[in-house]
Amino acid sequence: MNTLSFEPKKAIAYYRTAAGGDLAIVEQKHQVEEFCTKHGIDLVYSESDVDVSGLAAAKPGLDRIVEAVCIHSTVYTYVVMTDPMRISRTLDGLMKHEQLFKKHGIQTLYVCRYSK
């Protein structure tokens, strides 16, 4: 199993589901919160998009995450989510956001990369 080793850091979480509504979001939140607790990450803010496709251009919750990162980049160290598909179903969409986060000194963490 992969583990992380670092001092406590602050994170923003993003949750998105195209189907399954609030139950799918609750499961994602559980996974992210468990991950953050296990790795000493202080989860201080979260946003979600419910019933929004990964292919959709408009993701209001993700837009609020981007805004928070751009305005408060010194506050946060990580954007955490269950997997890369939460951001986008396309490689271009994923890379656009990862590069934006990186530009502001924010690392993207995907829970799926650190689980069993």
Biopython code that builds the backbone (N, CA, C, O; Angstrom):
import numpy as np
from Bio.PDB.StructureBuilder import StructureBuilder

atoms = [
    (1, "MET", "N", (0.849, -1.180, 0.000)),
    (1, "MET", "CA", (0.000, 0.000, 0.000)),
    (1, "MET", "C", (0.892, 1.239, 0.000)),
    (1, "MET", "O", (1.894, 1.292, 0.714)),
    (2, "ASN", "N", (0.525, 2.226, -0.799)),
    (2, "ASN", "CA", (1.233, 3.490, -0.834)),
    (2, "ASN", "C", (0.857, 4.324, 0.380)),
    (2, "ASN", "O", (-0.298, 4.324, 0.807)),
    (3, "THR", "N", (1.833, 5.033, 0.935)),
    (3, "THR", "CA", (1.554, 5.939, 2.036)),
    (3, "THR", "C", (2.210, 7.282, 1.756)),
    (3, "THR", "O", (3.173, 7.363, 0.994)),
    (4, "LEU", "N", (1.702, 8.307, 2.358)),
    (4, "LEU", "CA", (2.259, 9.640, 2.244)),
    (4, "LEU", "C", (2.920, 9.992, 3.557)),
    (4, "LEU", "O", (2.495, 9.537, 4.619)),
    (5, "SER", "N", (3.950, 10.794, 3.487)),
    (5, "SER", "CA", (4.617, 11.244, 4.697)),
    (5, "SER", "C", (4.893, 12.734, 4.561)),
    (5, "SER", "O", (5.679, 13.150, 3.710)),
    (6, "PHE", "N", (4.252, 13.529, 5.394)),
    (6, "PHE", "CA", (4.433, 14.966, 5.359)),
    (6, "PHE", "C", (3.820, 15.594, 6.603)),
    (6, "PHE", "O", (3.062, 14.957, 7.335)),
    (7, "GLU", "N", (4.164, 16.853, 6.824)),
    (7, "GLU", "CA", (3.570, 17.591, 7.935)),
    (7, "GLU", "C", (2.106, 17.879, 7.608)),
    (7, "GLU", "O", (1.725, 17.867, 6.438)),
    (8, "PRO", "N", (1.280, 18.139, 8.627)),
    (8, "PRO", "CA", (-0.130, 18.458, 8.364)),
    (8, "PRO", "C", (-0.277, 19.627, 7.397)),
    (8, "PRO", "O", (0.384, 20.655, 7.543)),
    (9, "LYS", "N", (-1.138, 19.460, 6.426)),
    (9, "LYS", "CA", (-1.392, 20.469, 5.403)),
    (9, "LYS", "C", (-2.893, 20.679, 5.273)),
    (9, "LYS", "O", (-3.692, 19.853, 5.716)),
    (10, "LYS", "N", (-3.263, 21.796, 4.661)),
    (10, "LYS", "CA", (-4.678, 22.110, 4.451)),
    (10, "LYS", "C", (-5.095, 21.720, 3.039)),
    (10, "LYS", "O", (-4.333, 21.853, 2.081)),
    (11, "ALA", "N", (-6.326, 21.235, 2.942)),
    (11, "ALA", "CA", (-6.807, 20.753, 1.644)),
    (11, "ALA", "C", (-8.231, 21.207, 1.366)),
    (11, "ALA", "O", (-9.020, 21.496, 2.266)),
    (12, "ILE", "N", (-8.514, 21.254, 0.076)),
    (12, "ILE", "CA", (-9.860, 21.452, -0.455)),
    (12, "ILE", "C", (-10.251, 20.115, -1.071)),
    (12, "ILE", "O", (-9.416, 19.449, -1.682)),
    (13, "ALA", "N", (-11.499, 19.719, -0.918)),
    (13, "ALA", "CA", (-11.978, 18.485, -1.550)),
    (13, "ALA", "C", (-13.005, 18.822, -2.621)),
    (13, "ALA", "O", (-13.770, 19.779, -2.499)),
    (14, "TYR", "N", (-13.002, 18.014, -3.668)),
    (14, "TYR", "CA", (-13.995, 18.168, -4.732)),
    (14, "TYR", "C", (-14.668, 16.827, -4.967)),
    (14, "TYR", "O", (-14.009, 15.794, -5.081)),
    (15, "TYR", "N", (-15.996, 16.865, -5.036)),
    (15, "TYR", "CA", (-16.811, 15.678, -5.277)),
    (15, "TYR", "C", (-17.715, 15.947, -6.472)),
    (15, "TYR", "O", (-18.268, 17.037, -6.614)),
    (16, "ARG", "N", (-17.859, 14.929, -7.340)),
    (16, "ARG", "CA", (-18.762, 15.080, -8.484)),
    (16, "ARG", "C", (-19.350, 13.721, -8.820)),
    (16, "ARG", "O", (-18.679, 12.693, -8.735)),
    (17, "THR", "N", (-20.616, 13.740, -9.202)),
    (17, "THR", "CA", (-21.252, 12.527, -9.675)),
    (17, "THR", "C", (-22.233, 12.881, -10.781)),
    (17, "THR", "O", (-22.928, 13.895, -10.722)),
    (18, "ALA", "N", (-22.272, 12.023, -11.789)),
    (18, "ALA", "CA", (-23.228, 12.210, -12.881)),
    (18, "ALA", "C", (-24.533, 11.479, -12.573)),
    (18, "ALA", "O", (-25.591, 11.823, -13.100)),
    (19, "ALA", "N", (-24.442, 10.484, -11.727)),
    (19, "ALA", "CA", (-25.624, 9.697, -11.353)),
    (19, "ALA", "C", (-25.451, 9.242, -9.912)),
    (19, "ALA", "O", (-24.331, 9.187, -9.405)),
    (20, "GLY", "N", (-26.523, 8.926, -9.274)),
    (20, "GLY", "CA", (-26.438, 8.445, -7.903)),
    (20, "GLY", "C", (-26.713, 9.514, -6.871)),
    (20, "GLY", "O", (-26.890, 9.221, -5.689)),
    (21, "GLY", "N", (-26.748, 10.760, -7.322)),
    (21, "GLY", "CA", (-27.123, 11.866, -6.440)),
    (21, "GLY", "C", (-26.313, 11.953, -5.174)),
    (21, "GLY", "O", (-25.109, 11.700, -5.160)),
    (22, "ASP", "N", (-27.002, 12.317, -4.103)),
    (22, "ASP", "CA", (-26.341, 12.572, -2.826)),
    (22, "ASP", "C", (-25.649, 11.340, -2.250)),
    (22, "ASP", "O", (-24.639, 11.475, -1.560)),
    (23, "LEU", "N", (-26.171, 10.142, -2.518)),
    (23, "LEU", "CA", (-25.535, 8.936, -1.978)),
    (23, "LEU", "C", (-24.129, 8.752, -2.527)),
    (23, "LEU", "O", (-23.222, 8.364, -1.790)),
    (24, "ALA", "N", (-23.938, 9.025, -3.814)),
    (24, "ALA", "CA", (-22.611, 8.919, -4.420)),
    (24, "ALA", "C", (-21.664, 9.956, -3.817)),
    (24, "ALA", "O", (-20.491, 9.667, -3.581)),
    (25, "ILE", "N", (-22.168, 11.143, -3.572)),
    (25, "ILE", "CA", (-21.349, 12.201, -2.960)),
    (25, "ILE", "C", (-20.967, 11.814, -1.536)),
    (25, "ILE", "O", (-19.825, 12.020, -1.124)),
    (26, "VAL", "N", (-21.905, 11.261, -0.787)),
    (26, "VAL", "CA", (-21.630, 10.830, 0.585)),
    (26, "VAL", "C", (-20.504, 9.792, 0.606)),
    (26, "VAL", "O", (-19.629, 9.846, 1.470)),
    (27, "GLU", "N", (-20.523, 8.860, -0.329)),
    (27, "GLU", "CA", (-19.472, 7.839, -0.397)),
    (27, "GLU", "C", (-18.116, 8.478, -0.728)),
    (27, "GLU", "O", (-17.101, 8.123, -0.129)),
    (28, "GLN", "N", (-18.101, 9.409, -1.670)),
    (28, "GLN", "CA", (-16.850, 10.100, -2.005)),
    (28, "GLN", "C", (-16.324, 10.871, -0.793)),
    (28, "GLN", "O", (-15.131, 10.831, -0.495)),
    (29, "LYS", "N", (-17.222, 11.570, -0.100)),
    (29, "LYS", "CA", (-16.823, 12.326, 1.092)),
    (29, "LYS", "C", (-16.211, 11.399, 2.134)),
    (29, "LYS", "O", (-15.189, 11.724, 2.740)),
    (30, "HIS", "N", (-16.829, 10.262, 2.337)),
    (30, "HIS", "CA", (-16.316, 9.295, 3.304)),
    (30, "HIS", "C", (-14.890, 8.880, 2.937)),
    (30, "HIS", "O", (-14.006, 8.864, 3.795)),
    (31, "GLN", "N", (-14.668, 8.546, 1.673)),
    (31, "GLN", "CA", (-13.340, 8.118, 1.227)),
    (31, "GLN", "C", (-12.301, 9.226, 1.402)),
    (31, "GLN", "O", (-11.196, 8.977, 1.884)),
    (32, "VAL", "N", (-12.659, 10.438, 1.011)),
    (32, "VAL", "CA", (-11.724, 11.568, 1.105)),
    (32, "VAL", "C", (-11.438, 11.905, 2.570)),
    (32, "VAL", "O", (-10.283, 12.121, 2.936)),
    (33, "GLU", "N", (-12.462, 11.953, 3.403)),
    (33, "GLU", "CA", (-12.256, 12.271, 4.815)),
    (33, "GLU", "C", (-11.389, 11.216, 5.501)),
    (33, "GLU", "O", (-10.516, 11.553, 6.302)),
    (34, "GLU", "N", (-11.625, 9.951, 5.191)),
    (34, "GLU", "CA", (-10.814, 8.869, 5.755)),
    (34, "GLU", "C", (-9.355, 9.006, 5.304)),
    (34, "GLU", "O", (-8.436, 8.850, 6.108)),
    (35, "PHE", "N", (-9.153, 9.296, 4.027)),
    (35, "PHE", "CA", (-7.820, 9.489, 3.469)),
    (35, "PHE", "C", (-7.108, 10.652, 4.170)),
    (35, "PHE", "O", (-5.956, 10.520, 4.584)),
    (36, "CYS", "N", (-7.789, 11.772, 4.296)),
    (36, "CYS", "CA", (-7.192, 12.956, 4.918)),
    (36, "CYS", "C", (-6.828, 12.689, 6.370)),
    (36, "CYS", "O", (-5.746, 13.066, 6.818)),
    (37, "THR", "N", (-7.716, 12.048, 7.102)),
    (37, "THR", "CA", (-7.437, 11.714, 8.497)),
    (37, "THR", "C", (-6.217, 10.804, 8.596)),
    (37, "THR", "O", (-5.335, 11.030, 9.425)),
    (38, "LYS", "N", (-6.167, 9.790, 7.764)),
    (38, "LYS", "CA", (-5.065, 8.820, 7.772)),
    (38, "LYS", "C", (-3.723, 9.490, 7.495)),
    (38, "LYS", "O", (-2.702, 9.093, 8.055)),
    (39, "HIS", "N", (-3.724, 10.506, 6.630)),
    (39, "HIS", "CA", (-2.472, 11.134, 6.205)),
    (39, "HIS", "C", (-2.220, 12.502, 6.833)),
    (39, "HIS", "O", (-1.342, 13.239, 6.386)),
    (40, "GLY", "N", (-2.989, 12.841, 7.869)),
    (40, "GLY", "CA", (-2.749, 14.073, 8.601)),
    (40, "GLY", "C", (-3.031, 15.341, 7.811)),
    (40, "GLY", "O", (-2.382, 16.365, 8.021)),
    (41, "ILE", "N", (-3.990, 15.275, 6.910)),
    (41, "ILE", "CA", (-4.368, 16.431, 6.100)),
    (41, "ILE", "C", (-5.609, 17.066, 6.714)),
    (41, "ILE", "O", (-6.588, 16.380, 7.008)),
    (42, "ASP", "N", (-5.561, 18.370, 6.902)),
    (42, "ASP", "CA", (-6.683, 19.124, 7.451)),
    (42, "ASP", "C", (-7.603, 19.535, 6.303)),
    (42, "ASP", "O", (-7.279, 20.440, 5.533)),
    (43, "LEU", "N", (-8.734, 18.877, 6.195)),
    (43, "LEU", "CA", (-9.716, 19.172, 5.147)),
    (43, "LEU", "C", (-10.549, 20.363, 5.601)),
    (43, "LEU", "O", (-11.362, 20.240, 6.517)),
    (44, "VAL", "N", (-10.350, 21.517, 4.966)),
    (44, "VAL", "CA", (-10.958, 22.748, 5.453)),
    (44, "VAL", "C", (-12.088, 23.285, 4.584)),
    (44, "VAL", "O", (-12.809, 24.191, 5.002)),
    (45, "TYR", "N", (-12.252, 22.743, 3.387)),
    (45, "TYR", "CA", (-13.258, 23.283, 2.474)),
    (45, "TYR", "C", (-13.579, 22.228, 1.437)),
    (45, "TYR", "O", (-12.704, 21.459, 1.038)),
    (46, "SER", "N", (-14.833, 22.185, 0.996)),
    (46, "SER", "CA", (-15.194, 21.249, -0.070)),
    (46, "SER", "C", (-16.306, 21.827, -0.931)),
    (46, "SER", "O", (-17.070, 22.696, -0.510)),
    (47, "GLU", "N", (-16.365, 21.315, -2.141)),
    (47, "GLU", "CA", (-17.408, 21.668, -3.093)),
    (47, "GLU", "C", (-17.825, 20.396, -3.813)),
    (47, "GLU", "O", (-17.073, 19.423, -3.865)),
    (48, "SER", "N", (-19.029, 20.415, -4.367)),
    (48, "SER", "CA", (-19.488, 19.250, -5.117)),
    (48, "SER", "C", (-20.380, 19.671, -6.276)),
    (48, "SER", "O", (-20.982, 20.744, -6.272)),
    (49, "ASP", "N", (-20.441, 18.801, -7.253)),
    (49, "ASP", "CA", (-21.369, 18.930, -8.371)),
    (49, "ASP", "C", (-22.157, 17.626, -8.434)),
    (49, "ASP", "O", (-21.592, 16.560, -8.678)),
    (50, "VAL", "N", (-23.458, 17.721, -8.215)),
    (50, "VAL", "CA", (-24.335, 16.555, -8.202)),
    (50, "VAL", "C", (-25.097, 16.498, -9.515)),
    (50, "VAL", "O", (-25.611, 17.509, -9.995)),
    (51, "ASP", "N", (-25.163, 15.300, -10.089)),
    (51, "ASP", "CA", (-25.842, 15.063, -11.367)),
    (51, "ASP", "C", (-25.233, 15.903, -12.490)),
    (51, "ASP", "O", (-25.952, 16.444, -13.330)),
    (52, "VAL", "N", (-23.899, 16.008, -12.497)),
    (52, "VAL", "CA", (-23.167, 16.744, -13.525)),
    (52, "VAL", "C", (-22.188, 15.778, -14.177)),
    (52, "VAL", "O", (-21.361, 15.174, -13.492)),
    (53, "SER", "N", (-22.275, 15.630, -15.481)),
    (53, "SER", "CA", (-21.402, 14.736, -16.230)),
    (53, "SER", "C", (-19.959, 15.222, -16.188)),
    (53, "SER", "O", (-19.695, 16.423, -16.134)),
    (54, "GLY", "N", (-19.036, 14.276, -16.213)),
    (54, "GLY", "CA", (-17.621, 14.603, -16.309)),
    (54, "GLY", "C", (-17.278, 15.243, -17.637)),
    (54, "GLY", "O", (-16.228, 15.869, -17.773)),
    (55, "LEU", "N", (-18.152, 15.092, -18.618)),
    (55, "LEU", "CA", (-17.948, 15.705, -19.931)),
    (55, "LEU", "C", (-18.532, 17.110, -20.011)),
    (55, "LEU", "O", (-18.262, 17.842, -20.963)),
    (56, "ALA", "N", (-19.329, 17.486, -19.019)),
    (56, "ALA", "CA", (-19.977, 18.803, -19.031)),
    (56, "ALA", "C", (-18.938, 19.914, -18.899)),
    (56, "ALA", "O", (-17.980, 19.804, -18.135)),
    (57, "ALA", "N", (-19.148, 20.969, -19.651)),
    (57, "ALA", "CA", (-18.254, 22.128, -19.555)),
    (57, "ALA", "C", (-18.518, 22.902, -18.274)),
    (57, "ALA", "O", (-17.588, 23.416, -17.653)),
    (58, "ALA", "N", (-19.777, 22.988, -17.880)),
    (58, "ALA", "CA", (-20.154, 23.748, -16.688)),
    (58, "ALA", "C", (-20.164, 22.842, -15.454)),
    (58, "ALA", "O", (-20.981, 21.928, -15.340)),
    (59, "LYS", "N", (-19.244, 23.117, -14.542)),
    (59, "LYS", "CA", (-19.181, 22.426, -13.257)),
    (59, "LYS", "C", (-19.025, 23.507, -12.186)),
    (59, "LYS", "O", (-17.903, 23.843, -11.809)),
    (60, "PRO", "N", (-20.135, 24.050, -11.696)),
    (60, "PRO", "CA", (-20.075, 25.174, -10.751)),
    (60, "PRO", "C", (-19.237, 24.892, -9.501)),
    (60, "PRO", "O", (-18.515, 25.771, -9.031)),
    (61, "GLY", "N", (-19.326, 23.698, -8.974)),
    (61, "GLY", "CA", (-18.530, 23.366, -7.789)),
    (61, "GLY", "C", (-17.042, 23.388, -8.084)),
    (61, "GLY", "O", (-16.255, 23.901, -7.289)),
    (62, "LEU", "N", (-16.655, 22.834, -9.220)),
    (62, "LEU", "CA", (-15.249, 22.849, -9.622)),
    (62, "LEU", "C", (-14.791, 24.281, -9.886)),
    (62, "LEU", "O", (-13.658, 24.639, -9.566)),
    (63, "ASP", "N", (-15.659, 25.092, -10.462)),
    (63, "ASP", "CA", (-15.327, 26.502, -10.687)),
    (63, "ASP", "C", (-15.048, 27.214, -9.360)),
    (63, "ASP", "O", (-14.148, 28.051, -9.281)),
    (64, "ARG", "N", (-15.822, 26.881, -8.317)),
    (64, "ARG", "CA", (-15.592, 27.493, -6.998)),
    (64, "ARG", "C", (-14.266, 27.010, -6.390)),
    (64, "ARG", "O", (-13.588, 27.766, -5.694)),
    (65, "ILE", "N", (-13.902, 25.751, -6.658)),
    (65, "ILE", "CA", (-12.601, 25.235, -6.208)),
    (65, "ILE", "C", (-11.485, 26.017, -6.892)),
    (65, "ILE", "O", (-10.533, 26.449, -6.241)),
    (66, "VAL", "N", (-11.604, 26.198, -8.206)),
    (66, "VAL", "CA", (-10.594, 26.951, -8.962)),
    (66, "VAL", "C", (-10.477, 28.376, -8.415)),
    (66, "VAL", "O", (-9.372, 28.884, -8.223)),
    (67, "GLU", "N", (-11.610, 29.011, -8.168)),
    (67, "GLU", "CA", (-11.602, 30.365, -7.624)),
    (67, "GLU", "C", (-10.907, 30.405, -6.263)),
    (67, "GLU", "O", (-10.103, 31.300, -6.003)),
    (68, "ALA", "N", (-11.210, 29.448, -5.403)),
    (68, "ALA", "CA", (-10.588, 29.400, -4.076)),
    (68, "ALA", "C", (-9.076, 29.212, -4.189)),
    (68, "ALA", "O", (-8.309, 29.842, -3.460)),
    (69, "VAL", "N", (-8.659, 28.348, -5.102)),
    (69, "VAL", "CA", (-7.230, 28.102, -5.300)),
    (69, "VAL", "C", (-6.537, 29.361, -5.812)),
    (69, "VAL", "O", (-5.455, 29.713, -5.342)),
    (70, "CYS", "N", (-7.151, 30.027, -6.759)),
    (70, "CYS", "CA", (-6.544, 31.230, -7.343)),
    (70, "CYS", "C", (-6.472, 32.377, -6.337)),
    (70, "CYS", "O", (-5.489, 33.118, -6.319)),
    (71, "ILE", "N", (-7.481, 32.531, -5.516)),
    (71, "ILE", "CA", (-7.525, 33.643, -4.561)),
    (71, "ILE", "C", (-6.749, 33.330, -3.287)),
    (71, "ILE", "O", (-6.093, 34.208, -2.728)),
    (72, "HIS", "N", (-6.821, 32.089, -2.829)),
    (72, "HIS", "CA", (-6.234, 31.717, -1.540)),
    (72, "HIS", "C", (-5.160, 30.643, -1.685)),
    (72, "HIS", "O", (-5.098, 29.732, -0.859)),
    (73, "SER", "N", (-4.327, 30.721, -2.695)),
    (73, "SER", "CA", (-3.355, 29.657, -2.959)),
    (73, "SER", "C", (-2.385, 29.435, -1.800)),
    (73, "SER", "O", (-1.853, 28.335, -1.649)),
    (74, "THR", "N", (-2.149, 30.452, -0.987)),
    (74, "THR", "CA", (-1.231, 30.269, 0.139)),
    (74, "THR", "C", (-1.877, 29.538, 1.308)),
    (74, "THR", "O", (-1.181, 29.102, 2.225)),
    (75, "VAL", "N", (-3.188, 29.400, 1.286)),
    (75, "VAL", "CA", (-3.902, 28.724, 2.371)),
    (75, "VAL", "C", (-3.886, 27.212, 2.177)),
    (75, "VAL", "O", (-3.755, 26.462, 3.144)),
    (76, "TYR", "N", (-4.017, 26.768, 0.947)),
    (76, "TYR", "CA", (-4.184, 25.350, 0.644)),
    (76, "TYR", "C", (-2.913, 24.733, 0.079)),
    (76, "TYR", "O", (-2.128, 25.392, -0.604)),
    (77, "THR", "N", (-2.733, 23.462, 0.379)),
    (77, "THR", "CA", (-1.616, 22.691, -0.156)),
    (77, "THR", "C", (-2.112, 21.681, -1.179)),
    (77, "THR", "O", (-1.414, 21.374, -2.146)),
    (78, "TYR", "N", (-3.328, 21.160, -0.964)),
    (78, "TYR", "CA", (-3.840, 20.084, -1.808)),
    (78, "TYR", "C", (-5.278, 20.327, -2.243)),
    (78, "TYR", "O", (-6.059, 20.977, -1.549)),
    (79, "VAL", "N", (-5.605, 19.786, -3.414)),
    (79, "VAL", "CA", (-6.984, 19.542, -3.815)),
    (79, "VAL", "C", (-7.102, 18.024, -3.811)),
    (79, "VAL", "O", (-6.346, 17.339, -4.499)),
    (80, "VAL", "N", (-8.048, 17.498, -3.038)),
    (80, "VAL", "CA", (-8.193, 16.054, -2.871)),
    (80, "VAL", "C", (-9.528, 15.607, -3.436)),
    (80, "VAL", "O", (-10.551, 16.262, -3.237)),
    (81, "MET", "N", (-9.508, 14.475, -4.149)),
    (81, "MET", "CA", (-10.739, 13.859, -4.655)),
    (81, "MET", "C", (-10.503, 12.363, -4.797)),
    (81, "MET", "O", (-9.370, 11.894, -4.687)),
    (82, "THR", "N", (-11.562, 11.625, -5.039)),
    (82, "THR", "CA", (-11.426, 10.170, -5.087)),
    (82, "THR", "C", (-10.625, 9.698, -6.280)),
    (82, "THR", "O", (-9.845, 8.754, -6.151)),
    (83, "ASP", "N", (-10.787, 10.321, -7.447)),
    (83, "ASP", "CA", (-10.076, 9.888, -8.644)),
    (83, "ASP", "C", (-10.080, 10.998, -9.695)),
    (83, "ASP", "O", (-10.872, 11.934, -9.591)),
    (84, "PRO", "N", (-9.215, 10.913, -10.699)),
    (84, "PRO", "CA", (-9.124, 11.971, -11.713)),
    (84, "PRO", "C", (-10.410, 12.215, -12.499)),
    (84, "PRO", "O", (-10.621, 13.317, -13.004)),
    (85, "MET", "N", (-11.263, 11.217, -12.607)),
    (85, "MET", "CA", (-12.505, 11.353, -13.373)),
    (85, "MET", "C", (-13.471, 12.349, -12.740)),
    (85, "MET", "O", (-14.419, 12.787, -13.392)),
    (86, "ARG", "N", (-13.241, 12.716, -11.470)),
    (86, "ARG", "CA", (-14.103, 13.715, -10.846)),
    (86, "ARG", "C", (-13.926, 15.064, -11.550)),
    (86, "ARG", "O", (-14.895, 15.806, -11.712)),
    (87, "ILE", "N", (-12.702, 15.384, -11.969)),
    (87, "ILE", "CA", (-12.441, 16.652, -12.653)),
    (87, "ILE", "C", (-13.004, 16.624, -14.061)),
    (87, "ILE", "O", (-13.744, 17.522, -14.463)),
    (88, "SER", "N", (-12.648, 15.588, -14.806)),
    (88, "SER", "CA", (-13.051, 15.535, -16.214)),
    (88, "SER", "C", (-12.928, 14.123, -16.749)),
    (88, "SER", "O", (-12.115, 13.329, -16.274)),
    (89, "ARG", "N", (-13.737, 13.825, -17.733)),
    (89, "ARG", "CA", (-13.651, 12.547, -18.433)),
    (89, "ARG", "C", (-12.700, 12.628, -19.619)),
    (89, "ARG", "O", (-12.487, 11.633, -20.313)),
    (90, "THR", "N", (-12.123, 13.815, -19.858)),
    (90, "THR", "CA", (-11.170, 13.960, -20.955)),
    (90, "THR", "C", (-9.796, 14.303, -20.399)),
    (90, "THR", "O", (-9.680, 14.964, -19.367)),
    (91, "LEU", "N", (-8.760, 13.852, -21.088)),
    (91, "LEU", "CA", (-7.400, 14.141, -20.661)),
    (91, "LEU", "C", (-7.121, 15.643, -20.721)),
    (91, "LEU", "O", (-6.453, 16.185, -19.840)),
    (92, "ASP", "N", (-7.626, 16.313, -21.750)),
    (92, "ASP", "CA", (-7.427, 17.760, -21.864)),
    (92, "ASP", "C", (-8.022, 18.503, -20.668)),
    (92, "ASP", "O", (-7.381, 19.384, -20.096)),
    (93, "GLY", "N", (-9.248, 18.142, -20.296)),
    (93, "GLY", "CA", (-9.900, 18.788, -19.156)),
    (93, "GLY", "C", (-9.153, 18.539, -17.860)),
    (93, "GLY", "O", (-9.005, 19.439, -17.033)),
    (94, "LEU", "N", (-8.684, 17.314, -17.689)),
    (94, "LEU", "CA", (-7.931, 16.960, -16.483)),
    (94, "LEU", "C", (-6.623, 17.743, -16.419)),
    (94, "LEU", "O", (-6.301, 18.345, -15.395)),
    (95, "MET", "N", (-5.877, 17.732, -17.514)),
    (95, "MET", "CA", (-4.577, 18.411, -17.539)),
    (95, "MET", "C", (-4.723, 19.921, -17.342)),
    (95, "MET", "O", (-3.893, 20.541, -16.677)),
    (96, "LYS", "N", (-5.765, 20.510, -17.912)),
    (96, "LYS", "CA", (-6.006, 21.951, -17.749)),
    (96, "LYS", "C", (-6.106, 22.313, -16.271)),
    (96, "LYS", "O", (-5.486, 23.276, -15.818)),
    (97, "HIS", "N", (-6.883, 21.545, -15.529)),
    (97, "HIS", "CA", (-7.079, 21.849, -14.110)),
    (97, "HIS", "C", (-5.844, 21.501, -13.281)),
    (97, "HIS", "O", (-5.469, 22.262, -12.388)),
    (98, "GLU", "N", (-5.210, 20.369, -13.562)),
    (98, "GLU", "CA", (-4.010, 20.012, -12.804)),
    (98, "GLU", "C", (-2.915, 21.058, -12.991)),
    (98, "GLU", "O", (-2.223, 21.414, -12.037)),
    (99, "GLN", "N", (-2.757, 21.551, -14.224)),
    (99, "GLN", "CA", (-1.747, 22.582, -14.485)),
    (99, "GLN", "C", (-2.092, 23.884, -13.777)),
    (99, "GLN", "O", (-1.206, 24.562, -13.258)),
    (100, "LEU", "N", (-3.363, 24.235, -13.753)),
    (100, "LEU", "CA", (-3.784, 25.443, -13.047)),
    (100, "LEU", "C", (-3.489, 25.332, -11.552)),
    (100, "LEU", "O", (-2.961, 26.264, -10.946)),
    (101, "PHE", "N", (-3.832, 24.189, -10.966)),
    (101, "PHE", "CA", (-3.551, 23.984, -9.546)),
    (101, "PHE", "C", (-2.044, 24.065, -9.291)),
    (101, "PHE", "O", (-1.602, 24.724, -8.350)),
    (102, "LYS", "N", (-1.265, 23.393, -10.132)),
    (102, "LYS", "CA", (0.188, 23.380, -9.966)),
    (102, "LYS", "C", (0.767, 24.789, -10.080)),
    (102, "LYS", "O", (1.676, 25.148, -9.333)),
    (103, "LYS", "N", (0.246, 25.584, -11.007)),
    (103, "LYS", "CA", (0.690, 26.971, -11.183)),
    (103, "LYS", "C", (0.556, 27.762, -9.888)),
    (103, "LYS", "O", (1.350, 28.663, -9.620)),
    (104, "HIS", "N", (-0.447, 27.424, -9.089)),
    (104, "HIS", "CA", (-0.698, 28.105, -7.823)),
    (104, "HIS", "C", (-0.098, 27.362, -6.630)),
    (104, "HIS", "O", (-0.408, 27.670, -5.479)),
    (105, "GLY", "N", (0.762, 26.385, -6.912)),
    (105, "GLY", "CA", (1.453, 25.670, -5.849)),
    (105, "GLY", "C", (0.605, 24.638, -5.132)),
    (105, "GLY", "O", (0.923, 24.238, -4.012)),
    (106, "ILE", "N", (-0.472, 24.205, -5.769)),
    (106, "ILE", "CA", (-1.395, 23.236, -5.171)),
    (106, "ILE", "C", (-1.189, 21.870, -5.826)),
    (106, "ILE", "O", (-1.181, 21.759, -7.052)),
    (107, "GLN", "N", (-1.024, 20.848, -5.016)),
    (107, "GLN", "CA", (-0.878, 19.491, -5.529)),
    (107, "GLN", "C", (-2.243, 18.801, -5.544)),
    (107, "GLN", "O", (-3.025, 18.944, -4.604)),
    (108, "THR", "N", (-2.522, 18.058, -6.608)),
    (108, "THR", "CA", (-3.765, 17.301, -6.701)),
    (108, "THR", "C", (-3.509, 15.897, -6.178)),
    (108, "THR", "O", (-2.592, 15.215, -6.636)),
    (109, "LEU", "N", (-4.322, 15.465, -5.214)),
    (109, "LEU", "CA", (-4.208, 14.112, -4.662)),
    (109, "LEU", "C", (-5.474, 13.332, -4.996)),
    (109, "LEU", "O", (-6.592, 13.817, -4.819)),
    (110, "TYR", "N", (-5.269, 12.111, -5.482)),
    (110, "TYR", "CA", (-6.383, 11.218, -5.796)),
    (110, "TYR", "C", (-6.332, 10.038, -4.841)),
    (110, "TYR", "O", (-5.352, 9.294, -4.817)),
    (111, "VAL", "N", (-7.384, 9.868, -4.058)),
    (111, "VAL", "CA", (-7.456, 8.804, -3.062)),
    (111, "VAL", "C", (-7.161, 7.441, -3.685)),
    (111, "VAL", "O", (-6.489, 6.613, -3.071)),
    (112, "CYS", "N", (-7.657, 7.203, -4.895)),
    (112, "CYS", "CA", (-7.498, 5.905, -5.542)),
    (112, "CYS", "C", (-6.025, 5.528, -5.742)),
    (112, "CYS", "O", (-5.713, 4.342, -5.852)),
    (113, "ARG", "N", (-5.137, 6.482, -5.791)),
    (113, "ARG", "CA", (-3.714, 6.205, -6.003)),
    (113, "ARG", "C", (-3.016, 5.765, -4.735)),
    (113, "ARG", "O", (-1.884, 5.285, -4.793)),
    (114, "TYR", "N", (-3.659, 5.915, -3.596)),
    (114, "TYR", "CA", (-3.051, 5.570, -2.318)),
    (114, "TYR", "C", (-3.777, 4.463, -1.583)),
    (114, "TYR", "O", (-3.436, 4.128, -0.448)),
    (115, "SER", "N", (-4.788, 3.893, -2.239)),
    (115, "SER", "CA", (-5.536, 2.813, -1.578)),
    (115, "SER", "C", (-4.945, 1.462, -1.959)),
    (115, "SER", "O", (-4.064, 1.367, -2.814)),
    (116, "LYS", "N", (-5.436, 0.453, -1.325)),
    (116, "LYS", "CA", (-4.906, -0.917, -1.493)),
    (116, "LYS", "C", (-4.822, -1.334, -2.929)),
    (116, "LYS", "O", (-4.398, -2.452, -3.223)),
]
sb = StructureBuilder()
sb.init_structure("model")
sb.init_model(0)
sb.init_chain("A")
sb.init_seg("    ")
for serial, (resi, resn, name, xyz) in enumerate(atoms, 1):
    if name == "N":
        sb.init_residue(resn, " ", resi, " ")
    sb.init_atom(name, np.array(xyz, "f"), 0.0, 1.0, " ", f" {name:<3s}", serial, name[0])
structure = sb.get_structure()
